[in-house]
Amino acid sequence: MYFFSNEEKEKLTGFFLPKSREMQVSEDLRGWNWTRPPLEPMYDINLTISEVSSRYCPNGRDLFLRRVAGLKLPPNEVMVSGNFFHSILSDFVIISKKSIFVFGNNLNSLTKELQSTIPLILERNLKKVESPFLRKTLEEKGRAILDYELRSLCYRFQETISRQPNIGADSLVFQVLPVVVEQKVDGSRLGLSPFLSCDAFYSFEPVIIDLKFGSKRDFHILGPAGYALVFESLFSFPVNLCCLVYVSFLQDQLKIEKEFHLISDEVRMRFIEERDEKMRMVYEEIDPGVPNECSRYCQYLSQCQPGRIFEDR
Ligand code: SF4
């Protein structure tokens, strides 16, 4: 998921990076200007990035129920699955980095080590899944994802050491796995949670990577836009690009699509408007009401529309 193919690298370096460097971003919409409007938060409330960016409930009533009505429900299967996939991928990257430090440029030892670690990563994360049926499905899908990651890592590893046979472990780690996973950042300057966690941050050139395990939605760009603002507010360097990675299974066949996007003024403003609207909803305790259509995966269906069945959105 975190490895770009040659085609993707060409797209990134030949098109998106030059575009992102040319792109004009209004100074008012750079995260480092968090002390003045429109970035300055209007209310003393901290939201998570997903609370701001999620539009699965078109009215945001899920946020109202959770933050105002205090209704905290256990995660449903879609959420448990998403957490599981994020967690195994993050574990895999961390263990791979540690193993490269131990085995250096010895690919055989590294491969053996990681092959033996995959079942342990799965086992550790499956312990958090209660439903036996879901555990079985997640185990199979998780194995497919990690096998794919291992093959990608070995390819990237081989490519790197063939170019630089005398490379040291530190440089090797940086070149093979140039991502920081689950980067913890403090979003409080922008009215966001002080304990945010970004899926991955590509470190050659600032690119926010966001993994998605469901179908594509137009609001998915808002999460990375929020992280770009937070990184800019903390570190004062520009973040102009993101990559949405869509992972799905078609008849057990793993499908991965990567979409690069520029973090333009328009998406920055969309994120800020969502933040302001949702902060106001929480601060003024406004119930936004029930929309015409709800997702059949929403965990609040029984509260909002007991007894009714809705189309998937
Ligand atoms: S059930 Fe419908 S209204 Fe209630 S939170 Fe979910 S999507 Fe929103």
Boltz pocket constraint, residues with backbone or C-beta under 6 A from the ligand:
constraints:
  - pocket:
      binder: B
      contacts: [[A, 56], [A, 57], [A, 58], [A, 59], [A, 60], [A, 61], [A, 62], [A, 289], [A, 290], [A, 291], [A, 293], [A, 294], [A, 295], [A, 298], [A, 299], [A, 300], [A, 301], [A, 302], [A, 304], [A, 305]]
      max_distance: 6.0
